[in-house]
Amino acid sequence: MCRRCLLRGLLSVVWALEGLVDWSLVDVVRGWGVRLGWIGWMWVQPVLWAVMVSLAALWESFGVRPAAVVGHSQGRLLLRWWRVR
């Protein structure tokens, strides 16, 4: 598995969220948000998106680049992210 690919995908979302949210995506992924009592609904969608972007970066490292995404609203965001890069 390409850990650098996963990290690159996660960091691209961290940078995209910078200035838009008042919490740290890295802290949430590490589990610190739960310990600090952060409310899950505040960050669950952005974290899911970060995971999808990270997995997409991993797929891309193996040469997989889908032409379309079907079945999920966040899939549209992922496809848009792929096309903008």
N, C-alpha and C positions, 0 to 999 in steps of 0.2 A: 504494500500500500504506500502511496506517495503522501507522506505526512506533510511535506511542504505544500503540496497541492491543496490539501484540506485547510492548512493554515492560511494559505493565500486567499482561498475563498472566504474564510471567516473574517480575515482582516479587511477584505474589500467591503464587507457589510459593516464592520466596525467603523470604517472611514465614511461610509455612506450615511450612517446614523449619527455621526458626530455633529453636535449642535442641534439635533432634532429631538433628542431624548435626554433626560436628566439622570440616566443610569448607565452603567457600563455593561455592554454585552459580554465582555470577557468575564466580568464578575459573576454574571448570571450563569454562564456556561460552566464556570468553575464551581457553582453551587453556593457562592457567597451571598447571592440575593436572597435565597431562602433563609439563610442564617440571620440575615439582617431584617427579616420580616417583610420583604417586598411582596406586593400583591401580584400573584401570577398573571392575572389578565393584562397587566401593564406591559408585559414583555413576552408573552408566549408566542404571539404571531411573528414578531421580529426574530425571535430565536429560531422558530421553525424555518423562516426564510433563510437565516444564516446557515442552518444545517443543509437546506436544499442547495444553496449556492456553493457550499463547500463540497458537497457530493458531486455537483455538476463540474466543479474544477477537477475533481478526481477522475470523473468519466472522461473529461476532455484530455487529461494526461494520457489516457489509453486510446485516444483518437475518436471517441464517441462524441458526436455533436448532433443532437436531434434537430430535425427540421420543424417539429411541432411538439407541443405539450398538450395533453388532453386530460380533463377530469378534475382539475383543482384550480381554485382561484389564484392561489399563490404560484401555480405553474405558469400562469400568464406573466407574473412579475419576473419569474426566473427566465423565461424566454426573452423578455424585454432586456433583462440584464445581460443575457448572452449576446444579443444583437447590438447593444450599445458599445460593448467592449471592442 
